[in-house]
Amino acid sequence: GQQLNQSPQSMFIQEGEDVSMNCTSSSIFNTWLWYKQDPGEGPVLLIALYKAGELTSNGRLTAQFGITRKDSFLNISASIPSDVGIYFCAGQPNSGNTPLVFGKGTRLSVIA
Amino acid sequence: GAGVSQSPSNKVTEKGKDVELRCDPISGHTALYWYRQSLGQGLEFLIYFQGNSAPDKSGLPSDRFSAERTGGSVSTLTIQRTQQEDSAVYLCASSVQGAIYGYTFGSGTRLTVV
């Protein structure tokens, strides 16, 4: 089936640093979404992208939908301790109600 | 309710026993999804319900897994004759209509098969 390759798998950064993670696919996705999962909780939607080339910000978060529709990145600026968690990219391969495909996640650790 | 509710939050069961996991979606959400999250892995799609349509069962890993959704609301995921490899967090999500607006996830049920 379709897969999303997410990198890096894990990151250790100093508080205040910027973070970048990305997701790639061999096939086209029509929607890209980024989720964050805190320990013991379900993933929470951070940003949704619907158009190729779209760049969207949500506070310190910025995400882009790649022009080829096969990739997306998420940037976090000026990281803080509460940014710790697992970040997942997700894509919808077709229009309509096709279930989301998820990457394996990027585990972010922030050192104060 | 205000969010997606899953129960139990934790379940320890003996190998070979059957288990039932429950999901209560957000009121008015017509779409309901089950995913499985194994240690260090992403979210693996299991099954999807949309309104009164036949469910998309294409992600169920074996015939030991089944799910139903009664009255277009509460859903139950059943795993028969549990195996140790079934140990994972089972996440339920619901959405207004399809995936395009993103899902709202529950906190999951952590299943441990011993």
Interface residues (C-beta under 8 A of the other chain):
Chain A: L4 Q6 T31 L33 Y35 G40 E41 G42 P43 V44 L45 A48 Y50 F88 A90 Q92 S95 G96 N97 T98 P99 L100 V101 F102 G103 K104 G105
Chain B: V4 A31 Y33 Y35 G40 Q41 G42 L43 E44 F45 Y48 Q50 D56 G59 L91 A93 Q97 G98 A99 I100 Y101 G102 Y103 T104 F105 G106 S107 G108
